[in-house]
Amino acid sequence: MGTTSKNRREILKAGLATGAAAALATRSSAQLCPPDGIPPDLIVRPSPPTTPFIVPLPIPPVLQPISAGDLVPPVNPAAHQRFYDFPPKKYYQIRQREFLHTYHPELPPAVTWGYNGIAPGPTIHAWYGEPIIVRQWNELPADHVGFGLPSTTTHLHNMHTATESDGFPMDYIDPGEYHDHHYAMFPAGFDERETLTSLWYHDHRMDFTSQNVYAGLTGFFLCFDSRDTNNERDPSPDAWRLPSGRYDVPLMLHDVLFDQDGQAVFDVFNTDGILGDKWTVNRVIQPYFKVEPRKYRIRIQNGGPSRHYSLWLSNGQEFTILSSDGNFLPEPVQKPNLEISVAQRHDVIIDFTDAQPGEQIFLVNRAEQIFGRGPTGRLLTPGDQVLRFDVDLPRRGDPSQVPDRFRDLPAPDLSEVVEERLFVFDYDGGLWTINQQPADMHVINAEIKQGSAEIWTIRNEGSDWQHPVHIHFEEFQILEFNGKPLEPGDPRISRKDVLTLNPWDEVKLFFRFRDFTGRYIMHCHNVVHEDHAMMIRWDIVP
Ligand SMILES: [Cu+2]
């Protein structure tokens, strides 16, 4: 049974009473200290005021490849499964660095960590059939002050990746070290229907994911293929011709709390979840984005650390939803709202064709949420404005298209199932747990035969906590949600990699485990829960 939140508060108070050092770690020399006896997550010390919608939306640059010879020392093929089956055709190098970042011109620059010294990091464009190497260098300062640990492991969420390239939490590198990631760029099971689209990469260091991600270690990884060709004018009959180039816009959402010096604040004693009071998109506070009256492909990513968004457009317009997490839906779905837990994604079309010149349309979050719990279920009207679209660029035509259908889903074949497992997410003894165990990456919780299929039942037994459950490597299809199949048109019908479990939800998932062997994980993607032990290891064995 779930421990009540009252008990949890008592535990937090006890932690404070024992005289632990600064509960609220910031990047500045000044530390915020909670008043005596008040749990830090109850302190109301808002960020400094900022004028909304005076910052243009920044778009991260696309990372450019280098030649194999520029990687010194060279890549070691023996370190990678199936290296010679999928020899790399492109090579990239990323340096993780500390830098000063401007979240808003009215705040002083904030000490931030980023891939290649920017946040979000550079966007990687990858193509199916074109394997790549991404070398990650840890060049973070070993002697830094404040939250975050300068020890990293990079997970490409949710690429079909061999364990040694997956960013396993214990495969971390320290300052001065590097790690090579081999992304083989083939769909799971070599099944074209399992081709992925919008992914992101982020830090996954054991016990420090939430702090390192909050510090800035996130970036986009976008996959293209013979149908989703990154060219809205593609004459190929196979091409879908979705909006491309400047009309294909990735949005990374993070909510951040700032101190009076403009530094991001991370409360290391809050094990419920970190909620900020500033909405950032691509790491700037409440930007505006000028658009033409035409269709845009908008890729929305919840970068966390702990917030659930219910996103709406202020003019009542619907989104045309193309994908759910990394997968295209079988066909586009129209909905007025996007429900996005941490790490979830939706690619959508927002069509500004009929907007009035000069019209301003806000992307608003209407989910009420307090203290890092899941959303209360109450929708706020009008909600908080996250981003403003300004329809004031000239009309230049729109050659893009939205197909009626994408790819069919592979039908789960239950005759392949060799094992059923139950995983219960709960709170026990001061830690978030799965099957009553806190994370221990030396313990193998499930050994799965390579090539087999399984059914996993995932249950949230905590009475008032949402857990966005992420399972690495293979994606699942939902067989039953609380005993029933999904309704037609439910965007969760696609293959997915993050499952939102509200209190007492129980879900049956179908998986197949193919192509590689080794160590993988399942964890809550409220990364504060993850770091407070809601993670297990499972292995694929020959
Ligand atoms: Cu959780």
Boltz pocket constraint, residues with backbone or C-beta under 6 A from the ligand:
constraints:
  - pocket:
      binder: B
      contacts: [[A, 432], [A, 466], [A, 467], [A, 468], [A, 524], [A, 525], [A, 526], [A, 529], [A, 530], [A, 534]]
      max_distance: 6.0
